[in-house]
Amino acid sequence: MNTAILGIESSCDESAAAIYDVEKGLMAHAIYSQVAVHADYGGVVPELASRDHVRKLTPLIERVRAEAGHPGLAGIAYTRGPGLVGALLVGASLGVGLSEGLDVPLIGVHHMEGHLLSPRLEDNPPDLPYLALLVSGGHTLLVYVAGIGHYQIIGRSVDDAVGEAFDKTAKTLGLGYPGGPAVACAAETGDPTAYDFPRPMTRNPGMNFSFSGLKTAVKLAAGGTPSSQEVADIAASFQQAVVDTLTIKCHRALDVCGASRLIVAGGVGANQRLRDALGDQAATEGFEVFYPRSEFCTDNAAMIAYTGYCRQSEMKRSDGVIDARARWPLTDLAPPGVQLT
């Protein structure tokens, strides 16, 4: 009996493939980052991203299948959306082609659902329900996860996502791309109290986020030509403002939801300052906090394959239609077995 699921991820600037087995768990995974492709532009160039997925995805798929011992496939899961439509179409085309050629069913997976479930790939997975802080380049969300497909968004960014704020701050300070690691590196030698940056929307009730004002404050502080120490201090103060804002909102959301477990997913979830702060908060307030391993904080196919496993009952034979959705609200999802939008 075939029990392995092939996962394909191509929503933005990471090409990835993985094999998840219903009985053996994650058997193989591989990620190729396009950072070098986009670094000169200070951000992702959609056309270049799509072309690179065309070059890299097939070899990655062949690699993980070989590493897993060429198991028989029970199905294929590809990222249907949200993301860059051209990039998504590359993965969707491969998924449909492999489904047709290998005569196995497939499913289009919601990228954000993959992130929400990614900590469940670890050896000590969190039990449901839990509160999820999803912090990435394109999203900043607080989501109450009652079960697979049972998602309630209780907080979101009203402007820039936190990952975008890191990228724009890095660009302002001349630190390069991607912004998250660059700012964190510069902050190591900086004073996080040097600049009194705002903690946006923390004085008002509610769980929504806003990072545009913080971004503007950084621009004002960096006016002129800051010294290397001033750059480090601005980076450290910015990072601390973000961490304080996120921990305050998590505290509120845990209290409102009555949750005792918090998971953190998305690229910014790899930030060590944030992990340390949430760890201290968890120890003080008595909740548990879970993370995917750092390589699964960024876009990856392991979470796509695992989500495909969770929704295996919805897999179906390809009808030849290549389906991708640049925009796909998380609230459109339904529990497994219920018709998806």
N, C-alpha and C positions, 0 to 999 in steps of 0.2 A: 504493500500500500504506500503510495506517495504521500509524504507528510511535510515536504519542504516548500517554503514560499520565497520567491525571489522578490526583493524590494528594489525599486529604482527611484532615485531622487534627482530632480533637475530643476528645482523651482527658482533658483537664482544663480549664485556663483560657486556652488559646489556640485560636482558630479559625483554620484555615489551609487554603490550597489551592495546588496547584502543577501545572505541566505539565512532565514529563520526556520527552524524545524519544530513542528508541533511537539515532538517528543524530546528532542535534544537541545532545544533552545537556539541561541544565536551560534551559527556554525562558522560564518565568515562575513567579513565586511571590509569595504575599501572606500576611501574618500579621496577625491582629487580637488584641491582648492585652486581657484582661479585668481588668487590674490595678485600674483605676478602679472597676470594679463591686464588687470584693471588698475594697478598701483599708480601708473603714470597719469591716470585720469582722476584720481582721488575718489573714485566711486565706480559702481558697476555700470558698464556699457552694455545694454541689452543685446545688441546684435553680436558683439564679441562673445558674450556669454553663451548665446545659442550655438554659435559656430564651434566653440570649445566643447560643449556638451556632445555635439556630433562626433568630434574626434575622440573623446575620452570615454563615453559611456559603454560602448561595445567592448573595448578591452577590459574595463572594470568588471563587467558582467561575466566575461569569460574567466577572469581571474578568480572571482569569488566562487564561481561554480567549480573550478578546478580545486581551489583550497578546501571546499566542502566535500570533495570526492564525487562530484557530478551526481548529486542525489536526484531522484525522480521528483519532479515538481508537482505539488498539489494546486498551485496557483501562482499568479503574478500580481504584485501590488505596485502601482506607480503613483507618483504624486500628481493628482489631478488639479490641485490649486490650494490656496491662492499663490500667486507669484508672477514672474515675468512670463507673459503668454508665449513668447517665442521659445524660451527655455523649457517651459512646461510641455510644449508640443513635441519637443525632441524626445523627452522621456515617455510621453503618451504614445508616440509613434512606435517606439521600440517595444513598449508594453503590448500594444495591439499586434504588432508584427510577430513577436514571440508567442503570444497567445494563439494566433492563427497557425504559426508554423509548428508549434509543439502540441497543439490541440489541448491546451489547458485553460481553465477559466482565469479571469482577471478582475481586478477592482481598482477604481480610482480613489486614492486616499486623500483626505484633507490634511494638509501639511501641519496645521496647528494642532489637530488631534494627535498627530504623531509626536509633537513636542510634549503635549499634555500627558502622554502615556510613556514617554521615553524613560523615566526613572524606574519603570516596571521591568526594564531589561536587566537591572542589577540583581546581585545575589540576595540583597535584602530589600525587596520591593515594598513600597508603601501599600497598605491596605486602603481600599476605597471605603468611605469617601475621603477626599482631601481638598485643600485649597491649593490652587496652582498660581504661582507668579510666573508669567510668561514674558520674558524680556529679551527681545531680539532687535535686529536692525529695522524691521518693519512693524513690530507689534510691541505694545506694552499693555498687558491684560492681567487682571485678577479674575480667575475663573473658579467657581465652585464645581468640583467634579464629583457628582453623586454616584456616577457609574458610567460605563462605556456608552457614549451617546447622550448622556444626561449632563449637559453643561449649562451653567448659569453665569453669564458675565456680570460681575458686580463692580468692576472698575476698569477703566481704559484711558489711554492718553487722548486728550482732546486736540492735540497738535502733533508735535514730533514724538516718535517712539524714542525710548531711551538709547537704543543703539544708534539712531540717527544723531542724537545729541552728542554721543561720544565721537562719531565720525566728524561732525561739524566742528566740535571743539578741537579735535586733533588737527583739522585743516587750518583753523584759526591760529593755532600755536605752531604750525609748520612741523608737525610730528609724523606725518605720513599716514598711510592707509594699510590695513584697517584701523579705525580709530580706537576701538576698545583696548586692545593690547598695547597700542602706542601710548595712550593716555595713562594706562596703569603703570607702564614702565617708567614714564617720566615722573609720575607721582611718587615713586619710591624714594626719591631724594628731595621731595617737596614737603612743605609744611601745610597740613590740611586745615590749619586755622589762620593761615596768612590772609585769606580773603573771605569776607563774610557774604558768601553767595546765598541767594534765596533758596528755601526749601519749598518749592512751589505747591500751592493748594493744600498745605498741611495745617494751616490755621483755620481752615473752613472744614465743616463736616463733609463726609463723603469719601469715596475711594478712587475717584478719577485722578488722572495725572496730567501735568502740563510741563513741558521742558523748554518751550520757546523762550520764556523769560530768563531762564538760567543760561541758555545759549547766548542771549543778548548781553547778560551780565559778564560773561566770559569775554565777549568781543570788546566791551568797554574796558575791562581790566587789562586786556592785551594790546590796547591802543599804542601805536608807535612801534618801537622795536624792543620788546622785552628781553632782558638778559636771560641766560640759561637758567639761573636760579629762579627768576620770576616765572619763567615758563613752567618749571617744576612745581612751584608753589601754586600757580593757577591750576595746573593739572590735578594736584593733590586736593585742592579746595573744591574744585568741580566734582571730582570723584566722591569726596566726602558728602557733598550736598546731595548727589544722586543716591548714595547709600542711605543717608538719613531719611530721604524722602521715601524710598522703597520700604525701609523697615517700619516707618511710621504707618504707611498704608497697609502693610501686611498685618501689623498689630490690630488695626481697626477691622480689617476684613476677617481675621481669625475670630475676633470677638463677635462680629455680626453673624457669621456663619456657625459659630459654635464648633469650629473644626479644631482637631487636636493634631493634625498633620498638615505640613506645608511642603509642597514640592516647588523647586525652582528650575525652570527650563529656558532654553534659548541661549544665544551666544553670550549675553551679558551675565548669564548665570555662572560663567566660568571665572568671573572677577573675584579674586581672592579677598579683597576688602569687603565685598558684599557677603561672601560666604562666612567670613569671620564675624561680621556684625550680626547676621542672622543666627549663627551658632550661639553667640552670646545671648541674643534675645531668646532663643529657644530654651537655653539653660535657665534663664531667669523666669520665663513665663510658663514653662512646663509643656511646651509642644515639641513635636518631632519635626525635623527638617530633612528633606531628601533631595539629592541631586542625581542627574545622570552623570556618568564619567565625562570628563572635559571634552573628549572627542565626540560625544553625543550631545553636547550643548549646541554645537553648530549644526547646520543642515546635514543630515545623514540618512542613509537608506535602511539602517538597522531599525529605526523607529517606524519607517514606512512598512517594512516587512512585518514587524510585530503588530502594527495596526491592521494590516491585511489579515494576519492570523486572527485577531480579535473580531474581525468582520468577515470571516471566511464563509459564513452562511450566505452572504450577499454576493459572492463571486459568481460570475456567469460567463458563458462563452462569448467571445468577441463577436460583435456584429459588424466589425470593420470600421466603426465610427471612431475617429480620434478625438477624444474628449478632454478639453482643458478649460479651466476657469481662472482667469486672472484675479477676479474678485469672487469670493465664496464665503459668506458669513458663517461663522462657527455655529450660530444658532440655527442654521438650516439642517444640521445633522440630527439624526434620530438614532435611537438605540438599534443594535444589530437585529436584523430580521424585520425591521420596519422600513418601509420604502423611503429612500433618501431623496432629497430635493435635487 
